[in-house]
Each structure stands twice: as structure tokens, then as C-alpha cells.
Amino acid sequence: HEHFEMARLVVARHLDLKRMFAIWRVDPPWQPVTKKGQGQRMGGGKGAIDHYVTPI
């Protein structure tokens, strides 16, 4: 989430707010990323959900 805020601040710094505006809408993370536990052998199906991301 912090990288979206950093990008918003950088863009807002270069905007002339008197002449234009920007609406920011960032979808919450919804796509799960799976990961197998460390030390597990190959195979055995897909790993457990590790975290969620927002694809761009």
C-alpha cells in the first residue's frame, strides 16, 4: 500500500491543482499468491496462500 502512496505524492507534486485534478482509486489486493513451505520436496500440489496482490 505504501508504494501507491509514494506514487500518488510524486504525481501530485507535478500537477497544477488549479488547472487539473486526479482521482485515485486503487483496488484492494484480491489475487492470492501461493508458496510452498521451506524444506518441502517438489510435487504434492499447490502450496498454501502466502499473501494477496493487486495485479497491474
C-alpha positions as CSV (number, residue, x, y, z in Angstrom):
1,H,0.0,0.0,0.0
2,E,2.9,2.4,0.7
3,H,4.2,2.3,-2.8
4,F,0.8,3.6,-4.1
5,E,1.0,6.4,-1.7
6,M,4.6,7.3,-2.8
7,A,3.5,7.3,-6.5
8,R,0.5,9.5,-5.6
9,L,2.7,12.0,-3.8
10,V,5.2,12.2,-6.7
11,V,2.4,12.7,-9.3
12,A,0.6,15.3,-7.1
13,R,3.9,17.2,-6.7
14,H,4.0,17.8,-10.5
15,L,0.3,18.6,-11.0
16,D,-1.0,22.1,-11.3
17,L,-4.0,21.7,-9.0
18,K,-5.6,24.9,-10.3
19,R,-5.9,23.6,-13.8
20,M,-6.3,19.8,-13.4
21,F,-7.2,17.1,-10.9
22,A,-6.7,13.4,-10.4
23,I,-9.0,10.8,-8.9
24,W,-7.1,7.9,-7.2
25,R,-8.8,4.6,-7.0
26,V,-6.7,1.6,-6.0
27,D,-8.4,-1.8,-5.8
28,P,-7.6,-3.7,-2.6
29,P,-5.4,-6.8,-3.1
30,W,-7.5,-9.7,-4.3
31,Q,-5.3,-12.2,-6.2
32,P,-3.8,-14.9,-3.9
33,V,-0.1,-15.8,-4.2
34,T,0.8,-19.3,-3.1
35,K,4.1,-20.5,-1.6
36,K,5.3,-23.9,-0.5
37,G,7.0,-24.2,2.8
38,Q,10.8,-24.1,3.0
39,G,12.3,-27.6,3.0
40,Q,9.4,-29.2,1.3
41,R,10.1,-31.5,-1.6
42,M,8.8,-30.9,-5.1
43,G,5.3,-32.1,-6.0
44,G,2.4,-32.6,-3.7
45,G,0.2,-30.0,-5.3
46,K,-0.1,-26.3,-4.9
47,G,1.2,-24.6,-1.8
48,A,-0.8,-22.6,0.8
49,I,-1.8,-19.0,0.2
50,D,1.1,-16.8,1.4
51,H,-0.2,-13.3,0.6
52,Y,-2.5,-11.3,-1.7
53,V,-1.6,-8.9,-4.5
54,T,-3.2,-6.4,-6.9
55,P,-2.2,-7.3,-10.5
56,I,-1.4,-4.3,-12.8
